[in-house]
Amino acid sequence: MKKILFLSFLIFITKISLSQDTIFKNNGDKIRAKVMEINTEEIKYKRFDFPDGPLYIENKAAVTMIKYANGNKDYFVKTEQPERTTRFAGTVNYAPPENSKIEILGGRYMYKANALNFYEVQDVLMKTKDKKIMGLSTLAKKQNNARFLPFGSIPSGIIGLLLFNVAEQKRSVYSGYSYSTAYVLSSAERTKYLTIAALCGVVAIACPITAGVLKHSSRLKTNEAVRLYNEKY
């Protein structure tokens, strides 16, 4: 049984090898092909592994020999003509159309085989002139500006610490019998400073949190605009 399978495989391979033409080029390359036409200057063929593909044209000056499937051979005399690269005959219609969809890849986007950042994909969305898509894109850009909010937490935190330090400062007071410590500011002033310091602390904490929430919302708005874009275009 194994011998039969092996012989069948050999017969199959032999038939494949015998059913193809082989073009031998001057530079040593070999092209497995189905030769369609030979004229005074050119050889027209289709690739053996892609018979339904385009028609290729090779300059005869670049070819040494063609070995046909039936065993016959054609030899070509090398001339002084410069070799030309292989080209297609006519327009190639089998290529798939360029993908105009926008693919979402985490924090980036792919559009026509190009990676786009946040602002580049917004430019593509705004060019649609679609009111709903443009509205989502505009809101996303506004929310994305919140990425600068964390920078506000630094001065707010510093101011809060300074005010807290001032409010907690004490001094030595002599009561006539002994020394004691008392706050430099009055009770009302100290309360005022501590209140402002607490507010600065809240702002310092809230800035990065708000920035994160708005940035996430901006990303969701952009993805929704991309989804609408892909549905319409």
N, C-alpha and C positions, 0 to 999 in steps of 0.2 A: 504493500500500500504506500509506504514511504517513497519507494522508487518511482511509483506512478506519479505521485504528487510532485516529486523532484523533477521528473521529465516534463510534466505539464508546465511547471514553473519555467524551465529552460526554454520550452517551445514558446511560451508567452513572451519571455524576455527577448527571444530571437526575433519574433514577429514585430515587436515594438522597434527594435534596433534596425530591422530591415525596412520598416515603413517610413523612415525619416530620411531626409536629405541632409547632407552635412556641407556647410560652407567653410572652407579653409582660407583664412585671411593672411595677408603678407606678414602681419606682426605675430603670427602664431596662434591667434584666437580661432576657436572652432564654434560655429553656430549651428545648433540643431534646428532645422527649419523644414518648411514645405515650400519649395521654390515655385512661384506663380508665373513669373515672366522674366525673360532675359532679352534686353535690347542692346544697342550698340554701346551704350555707356553705363547702364544700370542693371542691377539685379533686384527684382521685387520678390519678396517672400513674406511668409507668416511664421511666427515662432512655433516650433513643434509642440511646446508645452502650453501654447495659448492659441489654438487654431481659430478661435472666434474673435481674436484680438485685432489690432490694427495691421495694416499692410506696411511693411518696412521696405526701405530702399537703400541699397548698398552700391557704392561706386565700384565698377568692375576693376578699376585700377588698384583697388585695395584687396582684391581677391586673387588667390593663387589657383584654387581648384574647387570644383563642386563634385561631391560624390553623391549620386542619386540613390534612391531606395532600391532600384533594380540592379545596382552594382556598376552602372555606367559612370564615367567620369568626364568632366569638362575641365580643360586646363586653360588658364588665361595668361597671356604674355604681359609681363609687367612693363608698363610705360612710364614715361617721365611725368605723367600727370600727378599733381598733388592729391594725396588721399583726402577724402571728405568723410566726415563722421556720418554714421548711420542716421537717417532721418525718417520721419513718418510720411506716408503718402496721403496728402489731404488732411482734413480735419478729423481729429480723434473724438469720436462721439461716445465711446464706451466708458469714459472716466465719470465717476459719480459727481454730481453737482456739489459745489462748495457748501459746507454746512454753515447756515446763518444763525443757528441756535446759540444761546448762551448757556454754557455748562457751569454749574456751581461746584467749586472744588474747595470746600472749607472756607477760608477767608479770601480766596481769590476766584477768578472767573476765567473761563476759556471761551474765546470768540474767534472763529475762523482761524483756528490753530495758533492763536496768540493768547498769552496769559495777560489778563488785565487786572489792575488793582482797583480799589474802591472807586476812585475818581474817574478812571478810564471807563469803567462799566457804566457810570452815571452819564458820561458823555454819549455813549451809545443809546442809552434809554431816552435821553432828552431829545435826540435827533428824530425819534419816532413821531413827535408832535401829538401823541395820544394824550389826552387830558388826564386820564386816570393814571397812566404810567408816569407821566411827568409830575403829577401831584405826589405820588409815592416817592419818586426820586428826589424831589425838592425837599420833602419832609425828612427823608433819610439823610440828606446832606446837612440839614440844620441840626439834626440830632447828633450827627457824627462830630460836629464842632465841639460837643461836650467833652471830647478827649483832652481838651486843654484844662478842664476843671481841676484835675489833681494838682496842677501847679499852684492853684489858689489855696490849697491846704497848707502849703509850706509857710507863707507869711501869716496866715491865720493862726497856725500853731505857735509860731514864734511870738506873736503879739499876745496870745493867751498866756503863755508861760511868763512873759515879762510882767503882765498885769497881775498875775497870781503872785509873783515874787514880790512886787510892790505892796500888794495887799497884806502879805504875810510878814512884812518887815516889822521888827520890834526894836524898842530902845530901853535902856535902863532908866528907872525913875527912883529918886530918893524920897522916901515918905517922911523923913525926919528921924526915923529910928533905924531903917534898913533900906537896902536897894531892892527893887523889884522890876520886872519887865512889863512893858505895855506896848500895844500896837502903835505905830507911828501915825497911821490914819485914824480918823474918828470912826465910830461904828457904822455911820451912814456911808462914809466914803469907802470904807473897806467893803461893805456890801455891794456898792456900785461897781468897784473894781473886780470883785469876784464874779459878779453877774456877767460883766463884759468878757472876762476871761473864759467863763463857762460857754458863752455863746461862740467865742472864737474856737474853742475846742470842738463844739458841735459842728461848726462849719468845716474845720479841718478833717473831721471824720466823714461828714456827709459828701464832700466834694468827690473823692474817688468812688464812693458808692453810687452817687448819682451819675457820674461819668460812665461807670460800668453798665448801669441800667439803660441809659440812653444809647450807648454804643450797641448794645444787644438789640434794642428796638430798631436802631438804624439798619442793622444787618437784616432783621426780619422784613423791614419795609423794602429794602433792596431786593431781597429774594422774592418777595411777592411781586414786585415790578418785573423782575426777570421772568417769573412764571407767566405773567400776562403777556410779556413780549414774545415768549416762545409759543404761546397759544395763537397769537395774531400773525407772527412772522415766521 
